[in-house]
Amino acid sequence: MAEFIKNAWYAACWSAELTDSPMAKRVLCQDVALFRTEKGVAGAVEDRCPHRFAPLSLGKVCGENIVCGYHGMQFDCEGNCTSIPGQKNIPSRVRARAYPVVEKYDLIWLWTGDLEKTDPDLVPDVHWITDPDWCSVTGTARYDCNWLLLVDNLIDLSHTTFVHQSTIGTDDVADTPVIAERKGDIVTVTREMKNTEPSKFYKRLRTFSGRVDRWQKIWLEPPSAVIIDAGAVPTGTSDKTRGVDTRVISILKPVDERSVDQLWAFSRDFALDDEKLNVEIEKSLIHTFGEDMAFLAGQQRNLERFPTDKMLNNSADAGDVLTRRVIDEYLAVD
């Protein structure tokens, strides 16, 4: 379970978090120093000065360079050394490893693989986060488990019936069969629930006068983004103006073999200026993800205790099985 897909983009942090004060992040067991230059350019270098191996994240930004806080050497966003205090000659071999960076969808994305394979077009499509016709509440959560367990959790929502009764869970989720389909590298898991009771969370989002028709459509943008298209409308209608239409977006950043960060966004296309609703959504999502954390951490401990045992699959796991197959194919190519 320690394998990662390196030739890919991973969101290291939210754009608003990155300032001219360097910050340390761990991505795929790689320690990275992130910074923003005076011109506003996002940069990322290995969190290790090549001089005496001091963490560059403990330094500062000067102009377009990150400055090592230990001996003052400076490096630009490409990793080139631009200044050595007390020394005019700068050997070409003196450089820090730099990571390609793309700032998109209010996120700072890093390419962790081979430089010659870098392709900005491969950044996962999570456009709802910055679409002016949608409103997004965002945050970050840390899970003490391998990233694949979190993928499983997000692709298969049957657990919501049992884990999330106070927010998004209803009995019909686990009782409704899923349709899992693969087209190319995208696995889509669909569940439609007709004439059902809205969840407690949906009741807080909208005033429903009766029963609803609900849907869940989930897919992985390999390897790091899971999108959940979920909502509800009054039963027997397709009137989203009286319903709930949302995207729950999870951009996963494996930290190491047994921890993963979830940079999440809850996007909606209604009540765009309702700040009180934003606060309610944030509170509910933090509570919901917190409920998952205990189970995923327990799974991780049991996987480590019983490393040769295999987990079992049932019909609700069809999406997880297909998604794991896609991930295995990516790992083989990578």
CORSULDA-V398638 format. One record per residue. N is the residue number from 1. SS is DSSP state (alpha for helix, beta for strand, coil for the rest). BURIAL is 1 if it has 16 or more other ideal C-beta (glycine too) atoms within 10 Angstrom, else 0. D_FIRST is the distance of its C-alpha to the first C-alpha in Angstrom with 2 decimals. Layout:
N & SS & BURIAL & D_FIRST
N & SS & BURIAL & D_FIRST
This chain:
1 & coil & 0 & 0.00
2 & coil & 0 & 3.81
3 & coil & 1 & 5.56
4 & coil & 1 & 8.48
5 & coil & 1 & 11.64
6 & coil & 1 & 14.29
7 & coil & 1 & 17.41
8 & coil & 1 & 17.82
9 & beta & 1 & 19.64
10 & beta & 1 & 18.23
11 & beta & 1 & 20.70
12 & beta & 1 & 21.08
13 & beta & 1 & 23.86
14 & beta & 1 & 26.85
15 & alpha & 0 & 29.86
16 & alpha & 0 & 32.08
17 & alpha & 0 & 30.00
18 & coil & 1 & 30.58
19 & coil & 0 & 33.93
20 & coil & 0 & 35.75
21 & coil & 0 & 34.18
22 & coil & 1 & 30.97
23 & beta & 1 & 27.78
24 & beta & 0 & 24.54
25 & beta & 1 & 21.16
26 & beta & 1 & 17.63
27 & beta & 1 & 15.66
28 & coil & 1 & 12.34
29 & coil & 0 & 13.30
30 & beta & 1 & 16.69
31 & beta & 0 & 19.77
32 & beta & 1 & 22.24
33 & beta & 1 & 25.86
34 & beta & 1 & 27.09
35 & beta & 1 & 30.82
36 & beta & 1 & 33.58
37 & coil & 1 & 36.69
38 & coil & 0 & 40.26
39 & coil & 0 & 40.42
40 & coil & 0 & 37.42
41 & coil & 0 & 34.98
42 & beta & 1 & 31.32
43 & beta & 1 & 29.88
44 & beta & 1 & 26.62
45 & beta & 1 & 26.43
46 & beta & 1 & 24.26
47 & coil & 1 & 25.04
48 & coil & 1 & 26.80
49 & coil & 1 & 30.41
50 & coil & 1 & 30.96
51 & coil & 0 & 34.12
52 & coil & 0 & 33.17
53 & coil & 0 & 29.52
54 & coil & 1 & 30.49
55 & coil & 1 & 28.28
56 & alpha & 1 & 29.89
57 & alpha & 1 & 28.94
58 & alpha & 0 & 31.67
59 & coil & 1 & 34.24
60 & beta & 1 & 36.16
61 & beta & 1 & 37.08
62 & beta & 0 & 40.39
63 & coil & 0 & 41.42
64 & coil & 0 & 38.74
65 & beta & 1 & 37.01
66 & beta & 1 & 34.65
67 & beta & 1 & 36.46
68 & coil & 1 & 34.92
69 & coil & 0 & 36.21
70 & coil & 0 & 36.69
71 & coil & 0 & 39.06
72 & coil & 1 & 39.60
73 & coil & 1 & 38.18
74 & beta & 1 & 37.53
75 & beta & 1 & 35.01
76 & coil & 1 & 35.16
77 & coil & 1 & 32.48
78 & coil & 0 & 32.07
79 & coil & 1 & 31.45
80 & beta & 0 & 34.97
81 & beta & 1 & 36.85
82 & beta & 1 & 40.04
83 & beta & 0 & 41.71
84 & beta & 1 & 41.94
85 & coil & 0 & 44.44
86 & coil & 0 & 47.44
87 & beta & 0 & 46.48
88 & coil & 0 & 47.68
89 & coil & 0 & 45.82
90 & coil & 0 & 42.13
91 & coil & 0 & 40.47
92 & coil & 0 & 38.32
93 & coil & 0 & 35.44
94 & coil & 1 & 35.23
95 & beta & 1 & 32.64
96 & coil & 1 & 29.50
97 & coil & 0 & 26.45
98 & beta & 1 & 26.88
99 & coil & 1 & 24.56
100 & coil & 1 & 26.08
101 & beta & 1 & 26.72
102 & beta & 1 & 27.86
103 & beta & 0 & 29.38
104 & beta & 1 & 29.39
105 & coil & 1 & 29.45
106 & coil & 1 & 30.03
107 & beta & 1 & 26.66
108 & beta & 1 & 25.86
109 & beta & 1 & 23.38
110 & beta & 1 & 21.88
111 & beta & 1 & 21.03
112 & coil & 1 & 18.33
113 & coil & 1 & 18.64
114 & coil & 0 & 21.59
115 & alpha & 0 & 24.89
116 & alpha & 0 & 26.66
117 & alpha & 0 & 24.30
118 & coil & 0 & 24.91
119 & coil & 0 & 26.32
120 & alpha & 0 & 27.39
121 & alpha & 0 & 27.83
122 & alpha & 0 & 24.06
123 & coil & 1 & 23.93
124 & coil & 1 & 22.95
125 & coil & 0 & 26.14
126 & coil & 1 & 26.48
127 & alpha & 0 & 30.25
128 & alpha & 1 & 31.20
129 & alpha & 1 & 30.44
130 & coil & 0 & 33.42
131 & coil & 0 & 35.55
132 & coil & 0 & 38.95
133 & coil & 0 & 39.34
134 & coil & 1 & 36.37
135 & beta & 1 & 35.81
136 & beta & 1 & 32.40
137 & beta & 1 & 31.34
138 & beta & 1 & 28.32
139 & beta & 0 & 26.14
140 & beta & 0 & 22.84
141 & beta & 1 & 20.63
142 & beta & 0 & 17.91
143 & beta & 1 & 15.25
144 & coil & 1 & 13.64
145 & coil & 1 & 10.24
146 & coil & 1 & 7.03
147 & alpha & 1 & 8.79
148 & alpha & 1 & 7.80
149 & alpha & 1 & 9.62
150 & alpha & 1 & 12.45
151 & alpha & 1 & 12.71
152 & alpha & 1 & 13.16
153 & alpha & 1 & 15.65
154 & alpha & 1 & 17.66
155 & alpha & 1 & 17.92
156 & coil & 1 & 19.11
157 & alpha & 1 & 21.96
158 & alpha & 1 & 23.34
159 & alpha & 1 & 22.13
160 & alpha & 1 & 24.73
161 & alpha & 1 & 27.48
162 & alpha & 0 & 26.42
163 & alpha & 1 & 24.72
164 & coil & 1 & 26.96
165 & coil & 0 & 30.44
166 & coil & 0 & 32.05
167 & coil & 1 & 31.01
168 & coil & 1 & 29.58
169 & coil & 1 & 29.19
170 & coil & 1 & 31.82
171 & alpha & 0 & 32.16
172 & alpha & 1 & 32.42
173 & alpha & 1 & 28.88
174 & alpha & 0 & 27.33
175 & alpha & 0 & 30.43
176 & coil & 1 & 30.36
177 & coil & 0 & 28.57
178 & coil & 1 & 26.37
179 & beta & 0 & 26.89
180 & beta & 1 & 23.77
181 & beta & 0 & 24.67
182 & beta & 0 & 23.14
183 & beta & 0 & 25.33
184 & coil & 0 & 23.98
185 & coil & 0 & 20.62
186 & beta & 0 & 21.47
187 & beta & 1 & 20.71
188 & beta & 1 & 23.26
189 & beta & 1 & 23.41
190 & beta & 0 & 26.97
191 & beta & 1 & 28.66
192 & beta & 0 & 32.43
193 & beta & 1 & 34.28
194 & beta & 0 & 38.07
195 & beta & 0 & 40.74
196 & beta & 1 & 38.49
197 & coil & 1 & 38.76
198 & coil & 1 & 37.22
199 & coil & 1 & 34.57
200 & alpha & 0 & 35.78
201 & alpha & 1 & 34.02
202 & alpha & 1 & 35.79
203 & alpha & 0 & 39.04
204 & alpha & 0 & 38.69
205 & alpha & 1 & 38.13
206 & coil & 1 & 41.06
207 & coil & 0 & 44.09
208 & coil & 1 & 43.73
209 & coil & 0 & 46.92
210 & coil & 0 & 45.44
211 & coil & 0 & 42.57
212 & beta & 1 & 40.20
213 & beta & 1 & 38.23
214 & beta & 1 & 34.57
215 & beta & 1 & 31.88
216 & beta & 1 & 28.16
217 & beta & 1 & 26.73
218 & beta & 1 & 23.10
219 & beta & 1 & 21.24
220 & beta & 1 & 18.42
221 & beta & 1 & 19.72
222 & coil & 1 & 16.80
223 & coil & 1 & 14.57
224 & coil & 1 & 15.62
225 & beta & 1 & 18.49
226 & beta & 1 & 19.04
227 & beta & 1 & 22.77
228 & beta & 1 & 24.52
229 & beta & 1 & 28.14
230 & beta & 1 & 29.75
231 & beta & 1 & 33.32
232 & beta & 1 & 36.42
233 & beta & 1 & 40.06
234 & beta & 1 & 43.10
235 & coil & 0 & 43.14
236 & coil & 0 & 44.83
237 & coil & 0 & 44.71
238 & coil & 0 & 42.59
239 & coil & 0 & 43.98
240 & alpha & 0 & 41.20
241 & alpha & 0 & 43.90
242 & alpha & 0 & 44.10
243 & coil & 1 & 40.42
244 & beta & 1 & 37.01
245 & beta & 1 & 35.05
246 & beta & 1 & 31.84
247 & beta & 1 & 28.63
248 & beta & 1 & 25.73
249 & beta & 1 & 23.58
250 & beta & 1 & 20.15
251 & beta & 1 & 18.99
252 & beta & 1 & 15.48
253 & beta & 1 & 14.89
254 & beta & 1 & 11.52
255 & beta & 1 & 13.05
256 & beta & 0 & 10.41
257 & coil & 1 & 6.99
258 & coil & 1 & 8.78
259 & beta & 1 & 11.52
260 & beta & 1 & 12.67
261 & beta & 1 & 16.28
262 & beta & 1 & 17.96
263 & beta & 1 & 21.17
264 & beta & 1 & 23.08
265 & beta & 1 & 26.44
266 & beta & 1 & 28.69
267 & beta & 1 & 31.22
268 & beta & 1 & 34.43
269 & coil & 1 & 37.55
270 & coil & 1 & 40.09
271 & coil & 0 & 41.70
272 & coil & 0 & 40.61
273 & coil & 0 & 42.78
274 & coil & 0 & 42.15
275 & alpha & 0 & 40.88
276 & alpha & 0 & 41.11
277 & alpha & 1 & 38.78
278 & alpha & 1 & 36.29
279 & alpha & 0 & 36.37
280 & alpha & 0 & 35.95
281 & alpha & 1 & 32.95
282 & alpha & 0 & 31.20
283 & alpha & 0 & 31.96
284 & alpha & 1 & 30.71
285 & alpha & 1 & 27.41
286 & alpha & 0 & 26.65
287 & alpha & 0 & 27.51
288 & alpha & 1 & 25.42
289 & alpha & 1 & 22.22
290 & alpha & 0 & 22.98
291 & alpha & 1 & 23.09
292 & alpha & 1 & 19.55
293 & alpha & 1 & 18.24
294 & alpha & 0 & 19.26
295 & alpha & 1 & 17.56
296 & alpha & 1 & 14.14
297 & alpha & 1 & 14.40
298 & alpha & 0 & 15.47
299 & alpha & 1 & 12.62
300 & alpha & 1 & 10.22
301 & alpha & 0 & 12.77
302 & alpha & 0 & 13.06
303 & alpha & 1 & 9.49
304 & alpha & 0 & 10.03
305 & alpha & 0 & 13.51
306 & coil & 0 & 12.88
307 & coil & 0 & 9.81
308 & coil & 0 & 11.74
309 & coil & 0 & 12.96
310 & coil & 0 & 12.28
311 & coil & 0 & 13.11
312 & coil & 0 & 16.40
313 & coil & 0 & 17.59
314 & coil & 0 & 21.06
315 & alpha & 0 & 23.17
316 & alpha & 1 & 22.09
317 & alpha & 1 & 18.50
318 & alpha & 1 & 19.93
319 & alpha & 1 & 18.86
320 & alpha & 1 & 15.22
321 & alpha & 0 & 15.24
322 & alpha & 1 & 16.98
323 & alpha & 1 & 14.93
324 & alpha & 1 & 11.60
325 & alpha & 0 & 13.83
326 & alpha & 1 & 15.01
327 & alpha & 1 & 11.70
328 & alpha & 0 & 10.92
329 & alpha & 0 & 14.48
330 & alpha & 0 & 14.13
331 & alpha & 0 & 11.33
332 & alpha & 0 & 13.73
333 & alpha & 0 & 16.63
334 & coil & 0 & 15.18
